[in-house]
Amino acid sequence: MYKRVFWIALGASVGVLVVTKGSKALRKFSPSGLASSATGLPGALSDSVRGFLDDVQYAAAEREMELYQALGVDSADSDPGRDAPRGR
């Protein structure tokens, strides 16, 4: 008798768990669920791209300074037109 009660309770518990998880998954893939999860995507994507571009810019500036040092060129002298007047 106790075995039957145990198996019925176990089956009911598993059934409730499956229904709860299933309904949560269905809500996640419903149109409103997809819209709410996609809300933060453009911001996260732009932050990732911005971070990548900042890393590339930093690495390029660092490599440029390494090249200046290897060639023995002062960074201020590297651009001859930097201090020249631009107007005609």
N, CA, C and O of each residue as an XYZ file, in Angstrom:
352
protein
N       0.819     -1.189      0.000
C       0.000      0.000      0.000
C       0.865      1.257      0.000
O       0.584      2.203     -0.735
N       1.924      1.272      0.827
C       2.787      2.447      0.904
C       3.571      2.652     -0.400
O       3.884      3.780     -0.782
N       3.876      1.544     -1.068
C       4.582      1.669     -2.350
C       3.713      2.404     -3.370
O       4.203      3.252     -4.116
N       2.445      2.079     -3.397
C       1.543      2.734     -4.345
C       1.421      4.220     -4.053
O       1.440      5.036     -4.974
N       1.298      4.574     -2.797
C       1.203      5.986     -2.411
C       2.491      6.717     -2.785
O       2.447      7.843     -3.279
N       3.636      6.078     -2.549
C       4.926      6.670     -2.909
C       5.000      6.932     -4.412
O       5.379      8.027     -4.827
N       4.644      5.943     -5.230
C       4.745      6.097     -6.677
C       3.731      7.111     -7.208
O       4.022      7.835     -8.160
N       2.570      7.166     -6.615
C       1.579      8.164     -7.036
C       2.074      9.572     -6.696
O       1.938     10.489     -7.507
N       2.653      9.747     -5.491
C       3.182     11.053     -5.098
C       4.353     11.454     -5.981
O       4.476     12.610     -6.387
N       5.207     10.486     -6.271
C       6.356     10.762     -7.143
C       5.882     11.142     -8.550
O       6.404     12.084     -9.146
N       4.912     10.424     -9.074
C       4.385     10.717    -10.402
C       3.720     12.082    -10.454
O       3.880     12.815    -11.431
N       2.982     12.426     -9.422
C       2.334     13.740     -9.378
C       3.372     14.853     -9.300
O       3.219     15.891     -9.944
N       4.418     14.644     -8.523
C       5.472     15.657     -8.397
C       6.188     15.869     -9.725
O       6.429     17.005    -10.133
N       6.525     14.780    -10.391
C       7.191     14.885    -11.690
C       6.258     15.544    -12.702
O       6.706     16.348    -13.519
N       4.979     15.216    -12.660
C       4.019     15.831    -13.568
C       3.915     17.329    -13.371
O       3.887     18.086    -14.342
N       3.856     17.765    -12.116
C       3.799     19.198    -11.820
C       5.076     19.888    -12.292
O       5.024     20.981    -12.856
N       6.217     19.251    -12.060
C       7.497     19.825    -12.490
C       7.563     19.965    -14.009
O       8.012     20.991    -14.520
N       7.120     18.944    -14.726
C       7.154     18.980    -16.196
C       6.223     20.062    -16.728
O       6.585     20.797    -17.646
N       5.035     20.162    -16.159
C       4.081     21.173    -16.619
C       4.604     22.578    -16.330
O       4.464     23.474    -17.163
N       5.205     22.776    -15.157
C       5.738     24.089    -14.800
C       6.879     24.498    -15.730
O       6.893     25.614    -16.249
N       7.831     23.596    -15.936
C       8.956     23.907    -16.833
C       8.483     24.091    -18.272
O       8.979     24.968    -18.980
N       7.540     23.281    -18.704
C       7.026     23.389    -20.068
C       6.310     24.703    -20.306
O       6.485     25.328    -21.352
N       5.502     25.126    -19.341
C       4.789     26.399    -19.532
C       5.756     27.574    -19.505
O       5.542     28.566    -20.201
N       6.820     27.474    -18.709
C       7.827     28.537    -18.692
C       8.543     28.608    -20.048
O       8.803     29.698    -20.558
N       8.857     27.453    -20.623
C       9.511     27.426    -21.936
C       8.582     27.963    -23.022
O       9.026     28.676    -23.922
N       7.292     27.621    -22.941
C       6.354     28.131    -23.932
C       6.197     29.642    -23.834
O       6.095     30.324    -24.853
N       6.179     30.168    -22.615
C       6.108     31.629    -22.450
C       7.355     32.301    -23.005
O       7.288     33.402    -23.552
N       8.491     31.630    -22.858
C       9.753     32.195    -23.351
C       9.754     32.313    -24.877
O      10.325     33.253    -25.431
N       9.113     31.360    -25.550
C       9.093     31.363    -27.015
C       7.823     31.948    -27.603
O       7.606     31.858    -28.811
N       6.991     32.538    -26.784
C       5.813     33.224    -27.295
C       6.246     34.570    -27.882
O       7.349     35.029    -27.587
N       5.419     35.209    -28.696
C       5.814     36.495    -29.285
C       6.183     37.554    -28.229
O       7.152     38.292    -28.403
N       5.413     37.622    -27.146
C       5.748     38.625    -26.124
C       7.035     38.259    -25.397
O       7.804     39.143    -25.019
N       7.277     36.968    -25.197
C       8.519     36.537    -24.549
C       9.732     36.813    -25.420
O      10.771     37.247    -24.922
N       9.608     36.566    -26.706
C      10.713     36.855    -27.625
C      10.985     38.354    -27.716
O      12.137     38.782    -27.791
N       9.916     39.143    -27.708
C      10.089     40.596    -27.768
C      10.786     41.119    -26.524
O      11.643     41.998    -26.618
N      10.432     40.594    -25.366
C      11.069     41.070    -24.135
C      12.524     40.632    -24.052
O      13.352     41.366    -23.513
N      12.858     39.449    -24.574
C      14.252     39.012    -24.534
C      15.099     39.733    -25.584
O      16.311     39.861    -25.412
N      14.485     40.199    -26.655
C      15.229     40.892    -27.704
C      15.399     42.378    -27.404
O      16.099     43.078    -28.135
N      14.775     42.863    -26.348
C      14.853     44.288    -26.034
C      16.276     44.723    -25.747
O      16.696     45.779    -26.221
N      17.028     43.947    -24.990
C      18.387     44.328    -24.624
C      19.439     43.955    -25.638
O      20.604     44.312    -25.461
N      19.077     43.251    -26.696
C      20.048     42.775    -27.670
C      20.776     43.893    -28.410
O      22.003     43.835    -28.495
N      20.099     44.905    -28.949
C      20.847     45.959    -29.668
C      21.837     46.696    -28.767
O      22.939     47.025    -29.206
N      21.467     46.955    -27.537
C      22.379     47.643    -26.630
C      23.590     46.796    -26.315
O      24.711     47.305    -26.287
N      23.390     45.520    -26.078
C      24.500     44.624    -25.774
C      25.408     44.462    -26.989
O      26.631     44.409    -26.855
N      24.813     44.385    -28.159
C      25.600     44.241    -29.383
C      26.428     45.488    -29.646
O      27.605     45.382    -29.990
N      25.837     46.667    -29.490
C      26.587     47.901    -29.726
C      27.689     48.072    -28.684
O      28.761     48.584    -29.008
N      27.451     47.657    -27.445
C      28.503     47.726    -26.428
C      29.660     46.802    -26.778
O      30.821     47.157    -26.577
N      29.353     45.635    -27.292
C      30.401     44.695    -27.689
C      31.231     45.246    -28.844
O      32.459     45.163    -28.833
N      30.557     45.803    -29.829
C      31.269     46.369    -30.984
C      32.111     47.555    -30.546
O      33.258     47.698    -30.971
N      31.546     48.411    -29.694
C      32.281     49.574    -29.207
C      33.526     49.135    -28.429
O      34.597     49.722    -28.589
N      33.390     48.123    -27.602
C      34.529     47.607    -26.850
C      35.599     47.039    -27.764
O      36.791     47.254    -27.540
N      35.178     46.314    -28.796
C      36.126     45.760    -29.755
C      36.870     46.874    -30.484
O      38.090     46.802    -30.638
N      36.156     47.897    -30.934
C      36.801     48.997    -31.646
C      37.760     49.764    -30.737
O      38.816     50.208    -31.190
N      37.408     49.923    -29.467
C      38.317     50.567    -28.523
C      39.589     49.744    -28.347
O      40.686     50.299    -28.280
N      39.442     48.418    -28.273
C      40.615     47.547    -28.140
C      41.508     47.633    -29.370
O      42.733     47.675    -29.254
N      40.892     47.659    -30.547
C      41.672     47.757    -31.789
C      42.401     49.095    -31.856
O      43.567     49.148    -32.245
N      41.723     50.172    -31.480
C      42.343     51.490    -31.514
C      43.506     51.565    -30.530
O      44.552     52.128    -30.853
N      43.339     51.007    -29.339
C      44.400     51.009    -28.342
C      45.599     50.194    -28.831
O      46.743     50.622    -28.682
N      45.336     49.017    -29.418
C      46.424     48.175    -29.913
C      47.163     48.849    -31.067
O      48.384     48.728    -31.174
N      46.436     49.558    -31.928
C      47.077     50.252    -33.048
C      47.966     51.377    -32.537
O      49.074     51.565    -33.040
N      47.495     52.126    -31.544
C      48.309     53.211    -30.994
C      49.543     52.657    -30.285
O      50.628     53.231    -30.371
N      49.367     51.545    -29.589
C      50.499     50.922    -28.907
C      51.539     50.438    -29.908
O      52.736     50.635    -29.699
N      51.104     49.815    -30.979
C      52.021     49.321    -32.014
C      52.710     50.488    -32.721
O      53.886     50.397    -33.073
N      51.988     51.568    -32.925
C      52.577     52.745    -33.554
C      53.716     53.295    -32.696
O      54.769     53.669    -33.213
N      53.496     53.340    -31.380
C      54.548     53.825    -30.488
C      55.748     52.876    -30.493
O      56.891     53.329    -30.431
N      55.499     51.562    -30.567
C      56.588     50.597    -30.654
C      57.405     50.817    -31.921
O      58.634     50.755    -31.891
N      56.725     51.074    -33.029
C      57.434     51.318    -34.289
C      58.240     52.609    -34.230
O      59.367     52.652    -34.723
N      57.678     53.665    -33.633
C      58.412     54.919    -33.477
C      59.675     54.696    -32.661
O      60.740     55.208    -33.007
N      59.562     53.934    -31.581
C      60.725     53.681    -30.728
C      61.755     52.833    -31.453
O      62.954     53.075    -31.319
N      61.305     51.834    -32.226
C      62.231     50.968    -32.951
C      62.971     51.744    -34.033
O      64.137     51.456    -34.305
N      62.325     52.708    -34.644
C      62.960     53.498    -35.693
C      63.717     54.699    -35.136
O      64.465     55.352    -35.864
N      63.531     54.990    -33.864
C      64.207     56.128    -33.259
C      63.607     57.450    -33.684
O      64.303     58.465    -33.717
N      62.339     57.456    -34.006
C      61.658     58.662    -34.456
C      60.823     59.193    -33.306
O      60.136     58.436    -32.621
N      60.890     60.502    -33.101
C      60.042     61.124    -32.088
C      58.627     61.202    -32.626
O      58.433     61.517    -33.800
N      57.645     60.925    -31.803
C      56.265     60.902    -32.285
C      55.801     62.277    -32.751
O      54.941     62.360    -33.628
N      56.341     63.351    -32.197
C      55.964     64.694    -32.634
C      56.539     64.993    -34.015
O      55.951     65.762    -34.777
N      57.694     64.387    -34.348
C      58.324     64.615    -35.650
C      57.757     63.699    -36.733
O      58.069     63.876    -37.910
N      56.951     62.748    -36.366
C      56.480     61.764    -37.332
C      55.485     62.351    -38.323
O      55.377     61.857    -39.445
N      54.757     63.390    -37.937
C      53.771     64.004    -38.815
C      54.255     65.406    -39.160
O      54.012     66.337    -38.393
N      54.933     65.583    -40.290
C      55.517     66.886    -40.608
C      54.465     67.981    -40.789
O      54.769     69.156    -40.588
N      53.276     67.632    -41.151
C      52.250     68.636    -41.366
C      51.427     68.946    -40.122
O      50.451     69.692    -40.197
N      51.806     68.390    -38.995
C      51.001     68.542    -37.792
C      50.982     69.987    -37.317
O      49.911     70.509    -37.006
N      52.137     70.652    -37.252
C      52.213     72.011    -36.729
C      52.162     73.056    -37.830
O      52.167     74.255    -37.550
N      52.112     72.614    -39.073
C      52.089     73.551    -40.188
C      50.727     74.198    -40.283
O      49.714     73.556    -40.010
N      50.689     75.479    -40.671
C      49.390     76.154    -40.838
C      48.610     75.504    -41.972
O      49.188     75.126    -42.991
N      47.313     75.376    -41.800
C      46.487     74.674    -42.784
C      45.827     75.616    -43.779
O      45.409     75.169    -44.847
N      45.723     76.863    -43.477
C      45.054     77.790    -44.383
C      45.951     78.185    -45.556
O      47.176     78.122    -45.453
N      45.341     78.593    -46.671
C      46.129     79.042    -47.820
C      46.084     80.515    -47.951
O      46.692     81.072    -48.865
